[in-house]
């Protein structure tokens, strides 16, 4: 049975540890931002071919701002702290 987090959020409003288990297709920032704003945790896989970028640094130059920062390499990702 599939349920949208907005539908089940009132049922778990007083709970502290609510987890959502999703497929890799859902593990994108819009979904994660919404689930985290409800106070839920998200469990899922990120696709292997998903490109990871740092937050862009504002250059102070004229023109359109950068949409992506530097691309994360496997070495950089391995050195990042893991949050559970």
C-alpha positions as CSV (number, residue, x, y, z in Angstrom):
1,X,0.0,0.0,0.0
2,X,1.4,3.4,-1.0
3,X,0.7,6.4,1.2
4,X,1.9,10.0,0.8
5,X,3.7,11.3,3.8
6,X,1.2,14.2,4.0
7,X,-1.6,11.7,4.5
8,X,0.1,9.8,7.3
9,X,1.8,12.7,9.1
10,X,-1.3,13.5,11.3
11,X,-1.3,9.9,12.5
12,X,2.3,10.1,13.7
13,X,2.2,13.7,14.9
14,X,3.4,12.9,18.5
15,X,5.9,10.2,17.5
16,X,9.7,10.9,17.6
17,X,11.0,8.1,15.4
18,X,9.0,7.8,12.2
19,X,10.9,6.3,9.3
20,X,10.0,6.3,5.6
21,X,11.4,3.5,3.4
22,X,11.6,4.5,-0.3
23,X,13.0,3.4,-3.5
24,X,16.0,5.1,-5.2
25,X,13.7,7.0,-7.5
26,X,12.4,9.0,-4.6
27,X,15.7,9.8,-2.9
28,X,16.0,13.3,-4.4
29,X,16.1,16.6,-2.5
30,X,12.5,17.7,-3.0
31,X,11.2,14.5,-1.4
32,X,13.8,14.5,1.4
33,X,13.2,18.2,2.2
34,X,9.5,17.5,2.6
35,X,9.9,14.3,4.7
36,X,12.5,16.0,7.0
37,X,10.2,19.1,7.4
38,X,7.6,16.7,8.8
39,X,10.1,15.4,11.3
40,X,10.4,12.0,9.7
41,X,13.5,10.1,8.8
42,X,14.2,8.7,5.3
43,X,15.7,5.4,4.5
44,X,16.6,4.6,0.9
45,X,19.2,4.1,-1.7
46,X,20.7,6.8,-3.9
47,X,21.3,5.7,-7.5
48,X,24.9,4.9,-8.4
49,X,24.9,7.3,-11.3
50,X,23.5,10.3,-9.3
51,X,26.0,13.1,-9.6
52,X,26.8,14.8,-6.3
53,X,27.8,18.5,-6.2
54,X,28.8,20.9,-3.4
55,X,26.8,24.1,-2.8
56,X,28.0,26.7,-5.2
57,X,30.1,29.6,-3.9
58,X,29.0,33.0,-5.0
59,X,31.7,34.5,-7.1
60,X,30.5,38.2,-6.9
61,X,30.8,38.5,-10.7
62,X,28.0,39.7,-12.9
63,X,25.9,37.3,-14.8
64,X,23.9,34.2,-14.0
65,X,25.0,32.5,-10.7
66,X,26.4,29.0,-10.8
67,X,23.8,26.3,-10.3
68,X,26.2,23.7,-9.1
69,X,29.4,23.7,-7.0
70,X,32.4,21.4,-7.4
71,X,31.6,17.8,-8.3
72,X,32.2,15.3,-5.5
73,X,34.7,12.6,-6.4
74,X,34.6,9.1,-4.8
75,X,37.5,10.1,-2.5
76,X,35.7,13.2,-1.3
77,X,32.5,11.2,-0.6
78,X,34.4,8.5,1.3
79,X,35.9,11.2,3.6
80,X,32.5,12.8,4.4
81,X,31.0,12.0,7.9
82,X,28.2,9.5,7.8
83,X,24.9,10.5,9.6
84,X,22.6,7.9,11.0
